[in-house]
Amino acid sequence: MQTPISCAGVAVYPGDVLVGDRDGVVVIPRAIAEEIADPSLAQEQMEAYLNTRIKGGEPLWGIYPPSDETKGAVPGLAGSGGGRQRVSTGRLREIFKWEQSGST
């Protein structure tokens, strides 16, 4: 169909990226999807790490909000010290479960 729609009062255009979980769905305009992929991935890695520490019995206080020291300790966070990595278009598609609709 490739036509804009409105869902719950939000405009969704062909090529937009939809990301959902049990808490809801967000619409990411295609024009900014690559721009926010890096910080989105870093945030996801950070939250998974913090959740692991809290589930391991550490108190929330001191872990969240994360200090620079805590950010630097996140395993798998690209770039040492909590830095960001460049995400390829292929990885972006994987992160957002984004299917190509004929144009990129």
C-alpha positions in Angstrom: 0.0 0.0 0.0 2.8 2.4 0.9 0.5 5.1 2.2 0.6 7.1 5.4 -1.7 6.1 8.3 -2.6 7.4 11.7 -2.4 5.1 14.7 -3.4 6.4 18.1 -3.1 9.9 16.8 0.5 9.4 15.5 1.3 9.7 11.8 3.1 6.6 10.4 4.7 7.0 7.0 6.1 4.3 4.6 9.6 3.5 5.7 9.2 4.6 9.3 10.7 2.2 11.9 8.3 0.8 14.5 9.8 -0.6 17.7 7.7 -2.2 20.3 7.9 -4.2 23.5 5.4 -5.1 26.2 5.3 -1.4 27.3 4.3 0.0 24.0 5.4 1.0 20.5 7.3 4.0 19.2 7.5 5.3 15.6 10.9 6.4 14.5 10.9 8.5 11.3 13.0 6.9 8.7 15.0 10.1 8.3 16.5 9.9 11.8 16.6 6.1 12.3 20.3 5.8 11.5 21.1 8.9 13.6 19.5 7.4 16.7 20.7 3.8 16.2 24.0 4.3 18.0 22.6 5.9 21.1 19.7 3.5 21.2 22.0 0.5 21.2 24.2 2.0 23.9 21.1 2.8 26.0 19.9 -0.8 25.6 23.3 -2.2 26.6 23.4 0.1 29.6 20.0 -0.8 30.9 20.6 -4.6 30.5 23.8 -4.2 32.5 22.2 -2.2 35.2 19.3 -4.6 35.4 21.8 -7.5 35.9 23.5 -5.7 38.7 20.3 -4.9 40.5 19.0 -8.5 40.0 22.3 -9.6 41.5 21.4 -7.9 44.7 23.1 -4.5 44.4 21.0 -1.6 45.7 19.3 0.7 43.1 20.9 3.7 44.8 24.4 4.1 43.4 23.6 2.2 40.2 20.8 4.3 38.9 21.2 6.9 37.6 24.5 5.5 36.4 27.6 7.3 37.3 30.5 7.8 34.8 32.2 4.9 36.6 29.2 2.7 36.2 28.9 3.7 32.5 32.6 2.8 32.0 32.1 -0.7 33.4 29.4 -1.8 31.0 30.6 -4.9 29.2 30.0 -4.9 25.5 29.3 -1.2 25.3 31.3 -0.2 22.2 34.3 1.9 22.8 35.9 1.9 26.2 34.5 4.0 28.9 30.9 3.8 27.8 31.5 5.3 24.3 29.4 4.7 21.2 30.0 2.5 18.2 29.1 3.1 14.6 26.2 0.9 13.6 26.0 -0.4 10.0 22.7 -0.2 8.1 22.6 -4.0 8.3 22.9 -3.9 12.1 20.4 -1.1 12.2 17.9 -3.3 10.4 18.6 -6.1 12.9 18.3 -3.8 15.9 15.0 -2.4 14.8 13.8 -5.6 13.0 13.4 -3.3 10.0 12.4 -4.9 6.7 13.4 -3.2 3.5 10.4 -1.9 1.6 12.1 -1.6 -1.8 14.1 1.6 -1.1 16.7 2.5 1.6 
